[in-house]
Amino acid sequence: MAFTEGDVAGARSAVERVARARGMPDERVTDLVLATNEAVVNAVSYGGGQGVLRVWADDGAVYCDIRDFGRGVPMDRLDGGDPPPAQQPGGWGIWLIRRLADKVAFTTGPGGTTVRIAMTLSDDDRDLR
């Protein structure tokens, strides 16, 4: 689905529907929805105000690709180490995405950024390929 700022709630709902339809437990659904929300909000805020969300389930996991059309994310923002300083107004979205999702991959450059978020359907099988 294509999205803009007005579609953020719809993006969350789409992710939740797919995850619940596949039987993902409530706590994991919440984590997936929150991680996806952060990526969608980042796309709207920093990636040109719009993006595309693709959600699918395959091989015991739910995947979300969030693509924007901005200038890319500076590599130092993608390190994923320590949390940003408490007084820092930005940088929390990527940090949260990394903590909530089982696997995250960022592809970024001058033509935009794609964030792929993956969550297994259960805690028992978190080793995604």
C-alpha positions in Angstrom: 0.0 0.0 0.0 1.2 3.5 -0.7 1.1 5.8 2.3 1.4 9.4 3.4 1.1 10.9 6.8 -2.7 10.4 6.8 -2.2 6.6 6.2 0.0 5.7 9.2 -2.9 4.2 11.1 -4.0 2.2 8.1 -0.4 0.9 7.7 -0.4 -0.3 11.3 -3.8 -2.0 10.7 -2.6 -3.8 7.6 0.4 -5.2 9.4 -1.8 -6.3 12.4 -4.3 -8.0 10.1 -1.7 -10.1 8.4 0.1 -11.1 11.6 -3.1 -12.0 13.4 -4.4 -14.0 10.3 -1.2 -16.1 10.6 -1.7 -16.8 14.3 1.1 -14.6 15.7 0.7 -14.2 19.5 -0.5 -10.8 20.7 2.8 -9.6 22.2 4.7 -10.3 19.0 1.9 -8.6 17.0 2.4 -5.5 19.1 6.1 -5.5 18.6 5.8 -5.9 14.9 3.2 -3.2 14.6 5.3 -0.8 16.7 8.5 -1.5 14.7 6.6 -1.0 11.4 5.0 2.2 12.8 8.5 3.6 13.5 9.7 2.8 10.0 6.5 4.3 8.4 6.8 7.5 10.5 10.4 7.8 9.6 9.6 7.5 5.9 7.0 10.2 6.3 9.2 12.5 8.4 12.5 12.0 6.6 11.9 10.2 3.4 9.9 12.6 1.3 6.5 12.4 3.1 5.4 9.2 1.4 6.3 5.6 1.0 5.2 2.1 0.1 4.4 -0.7 2.6 4.5 -4.3 1.6 3.4 -7.0 4.1 3.5 -10.7 3.5 3.9 -14.0 5.4 6.1 -16.8 4.4 7.9 -19.8 6.0 6.7 -19.1 9.6 7.3 -15.4 9.6 5.7 -12.1 8.7 7.8 -9.6 6.7 7.2 -5.8 6.2 9.1 -3.7 3.6 8.8 0.0 4.2 10.2 2.0 1.3 10.6 5.8 1.1 11.9 8.1 -1.6 14.2 10.4 0.4 18.0 11.0 0.2 19.0 8.0 2.3 20.0 7.4 5.9 23.5 8.4 7.1 25.4 5.2 7.9 26.1 6.4 11.5 22.4 6.4 12.2 22.2 2.7 11.2 24.9 1.4 13.6 22.2 0.2 16.1 24.5 0.2 19.1 23.7 2.2 22.2 20.5 4.2 22.4 20.7 7.9 21.5 21.3 10.3 24.3 18.1 11.1 26.2 18.2 14.7 25.3 18.5 13.9 21.5 15.3 14.7 19.7 15.8 12.1 17.0 17.4 8.7 16.3 15.1 6.7 18.5 13.0 5.1 15.7 15.8 3.0 14.2 17.0 2.0 17.7 13.5 0.9 18.6 13.0 -1.0 15.3 16.2 -3.0 16.0 15.0 -3.9 19.5 11.4 -4.9 18.6 12.0 -7.0 15.5 13.6 -10.4 15.2 15.5 -9.2 12.1 15.9 -5.9 10.4 17.7 -5.0 7.2 18.3 -1.4 5.8 19.0 -0.7 2.2 19.7 3.0 1.7 21.0 5.4 -0.9 20.3 8.6 -2.7 17.1 7.1 -4.2 15.5 6.2 -0.9 15.6 3.7 1.9 13.9 0.3 2.3 13.6 -1.2 5.8 12.8 -4.9 5.9 11.4 -6.1 9.2 10.9 -9.8 10.0 9.2 -11.5 12.9 8.7 -15.2 13.3 5.2 -16.3 14.3 6.4 -17.5 17.7 9.3 -17.0 20.1 10.3 -20.7 19.6 11.7 -20.1 16.1 13.4 -16.7 16.0 16.3 -17.8 13.8 15.2 -16.3 10.4 17.0 -17.0 7.2 
